[in-house]
């Protein structure tokens, strides 16, 4: 099932336009609290030759985790975000972005995400959002 983007988020340059791919990123629900998107990074997100720029990788984590909350009709803003880089993400090769909602305490939501390319975890992140 595809996740719809709230009206007040449709101006987002990351997930609603063609920042990463030639069309908006489509996130699908793959579990009760987990989502997945598959994209192919283009040269629009290149840092070093042939490699995705690190700040954009972190932005992609943020986007995925937010959409995980959208899948439960939770509208929130990022409070903190920590990303870790394990391996370069290569331009022109498919990636999978997974985000999982771990828990909530009052109006703070804890999430995790991973970016995988060719079966290898390239980046992971943890975040807190406030609704």
Order of alpha helices (4+ residues) and beta strands (2+ residues): beta-beta-alpha-beta-beta-beta-beta
